[in-house]
């Protein structure tokens, strides 16, 4: 995609037809086959609790999606028990999309994952996990009411429609 494509996405009207309740459609292109290609976004504020070893985003990425960008903001300072960083990924790969070690209020991480890490064949739950700073889950979150806000921008194509 070039800069004109991104400008069109930013200027496009929002479409309320989404695959999940928290998904926001940023742009949609009709395909000649009857399907659509969508660029969409999930944004969630995740409230942490003492003792949590993982927090799942409520909305899954749809099957056959490709993550274009993952952004994280710590809306509050985050306290970790024994961990040294926080990962954004999946159960099988806790830091697949990002790992960040600065835990101060408004600390940000903004990444464009490598293509191999950004493709999801099946509907996938993304999670936040305390880690050891080297990609391995470690320890727990250590306080209540701390907030990590996550935004994931992704694209996917809907399946072919049935033939009448």
Buried (B, 14 or more C-beta within 10 A) or exposed (E): EEEEEEEEBEEBEEBEEBBBEEBBBBBBEEEEEEBBEBBBBBBBEBBBEEEBBBBBBEBBBBEBBBBBBBBBBBBBBBBBBEBBBBBBBBBEEBBBBBBBEEBEEEBEBEBEBEEEBBEBEEBBEBBBBBBBBEBEBBBBBBBEEBBBBBBBBBBBBBEEEEEE
